Amino acid sequence: MKIARSLGTNIPLYAISSDPADAEWRDRAFALLDRGDNALSAQVLSEFYVQAARPSRADAPPHEPAAGRVSASSRFRVQRSR
């Protein structure tokens, strides 16, 4: 089994950004997430939740939608821990 390249937390954070200034970065993030040779780790998903739901974030969702975004990330490749 080929080991995927692990993407950092900033990639899924750009993917959910609603800031119009982030449009190009959002497109790049989805392109990376959709590639079959990249993956997210459990640690990155955990960090993503913390950052996506932090109260100081302008577009922070409540717990349920934020947790749903983590669950929805299962459409992307998640690298299993060894």
C-alpha positions in Angstrom: 0.0 0.0 0.0 1.4 3.4 -1.0 1.7 5.9 1.8 0.1 9.2 1.0 1.5 12.6 1.6 0.0 14.1 4.6 -1.6 17.6 4.3 -1.4 20.2 7.0 -4.3 21.7 8.9 -4.3 24.9 6.8 -5.5 22.9 3.7 -9.0 22.0 5.1 -9.2 25.4 6.8 -8.8 27.1 3.5 -11.3 24.7 2.0 -14.0 26.0 4.4 -13.1 29.6 4.3 -16.0 31.9 3.3 -13.6 34.9 2.9 -13.8 36.1 -0.8 -10.0 36.9 -0.5 -9.4 33.2 0.0 -11.1 32.1 -3.2 -7.9 31.1 -5.0 -6.6 29.3 -1.8 -9.9 27.5 -1.4 -9.7 26.2 -5.0 -6.1 25.0 -4.4 -7.1 23.4 -1.1 -9.9 21.4 -2.8 -7.5 20.4 -5.6 -5.0 19.0 -3.1 -7.8 17.3 -1.1 -9.2 15.6 -4.2 -5.9 14.2 -5.3 -5.6 10.5 -4.5 -2.0 10.7 -3.4 -2.7 13.2 -0.5 -4.3 12.5 2.8 -5.4 14.0 6.2 -4.2 12.5 9.4 -6.3 12.1 12.6 -4.2 14.8 14.2 -4.9 17.2 11.4 -8.6 16.5 11.6 -8.5 17.2 15.3 -6.5 20.4 14.8 -9.0 21.4 12.1 -11.9 21.0 14.4 -10.3 23.1 17.1 -9.4 25.9 14.6 -12.6 25.8 12.7 -14.7 26.1 15.8 -12.6 28.6 17.8 -14.7 31.5 19.1 -12.4 34.1 17.7 -12.9 32.8 14.1 -15.2 35.2 12.3 -17.2 32.4 10.6 -16.9 29.8 13.3 -19.8 27.4 13.3 -21.4 26.0 16.5 -20.2 22.5 17.7 -22.6 20.4 15.6 -21.8 21.9 12.2 -18.1 22.0 13.0 -18.2 18.3 14.0 -20.1 17.6 10.8 -17.3 19.2 8.8 -14.9 16.8 10.3 -17.2 13.9 9.5 -17.7 15.1 6.0 -13.9 15.0 5.5 -14.3 11.2 5.3 -14.9 11.9 1.6 -11.2 12.7 1.5 -8.4 10.1 2.1 -7.5 9.8 5.8 -4.1 8.3 6.6 -4.4 5.7 9.3 -2.0 5.9 12.2 0.6 3.2 12.4 
